[in-house]
């Protein structure tokens, strides 16, 4: 009897949790002016990692990082990628065109995200 009561209780809890998720009803993109406020670059590198299974040192590679930080409506967004970094890394303080993605949800919320630079 306890198992049945526990199962029914868990079913009701999951039912309320899953029905509370907002669903995206529309996605729009537009071009807006964003300000480039920072750039960051870290070159690729390799470190050595000790493996207790083989009792040896193994190389571990770390990828390069290319990031441009932009500001739109007092919110900072990070745009990654070497092409974007190479194009905009010397334009700190300048305004450029960015692609704004606007998502509207069925519960009335709206979320904004800068997804790329033109």
ChimeraX attribute file (.defattr): number of C-alpha atoms within 10 A of each C-alpha:
attribute: neighborCount
match mode: 1-to-1
recipient: residues
	/A:1	6
	/A:2	7
	/A:3	8
	/A:4	9
	/A:5	10
	/A:6	10
	/A:7	12
	/A:8	12
	/A:9	12
	/A:10	12
	/A:11	12
	/A:12	10
	/A:13	11
	/A:14	12
	/A:15	11
	/A:16	11
	/A:17	10
	/A:18	9
	/A:19	8
	/A:20	10
	/A:21	11
	/A:22	13
	/A:23	11
	/A:24	15
	/A:25	11
	/A:26	11
	/A:27	13
	/A:28	10
	/A:29	14
	/A:30	11
	/A:31	15
	/A:32	15
	/A:33	17
	/A:34	24
	/A:35	20
	/A:36	23
	/A:37	17
	/A:38	18
	/A:39	19
	/A:40	13
	/A:41	14
	/A:42	11
	/A:43	9
	/A:44	10
	/A:45	10
	/A:46	10
	/A:47	10
	/A:48	11
	/A:49	11
	/A:50	12
	/A:51	10
	/A:52	8
	/A:53	6
	/A:54	8
	/A:55	8
	/A:56	10
	/A:57	12
	/A:58	12
	/A:59	10
	/A:60	11
	/A:61	11
	/A:62	12
	/A:63	10
	/A:64	12
	/A:65	14
	/A:66	20
	/A:67	20
	/A:68	24
	/A:69	19
	/A:70	26
	/A:71	17
	/A:72	17
	/A:73	8
	/A:74	9
	/A:75	10
	/A:76	16
	/A:77	18
	/A:78	18
	/A:79	17
	/A:80	18
	/A:81	13
	/A:82	15
	/A:83	9
	/A:84	16
	/A:85	19
	/A:86	12
	/A:87	12
	/A:88	17
	/A:89	19
	/A:90	12
	/A:91	14
	/A:92	15
	/A:93	12
	/A:94	13
	/A:95	15
	/A:96	16
	/A:97	14
	/A:98	19
	/A:99	17
	/A:100	20
	/A:101	16
	/A:102	15
	/A:103	17
	/A:104	17
	/A:105	15
	/A:106	12
	/A:107	12
	/A:108	9
	/A:109	10
	/A:110	13
	/A:111	11
	/A:112	15
	/A:113	16
	/A:114	23
	/A:115	14
	/A:116	17
	/A:117	19
	/A:118	10
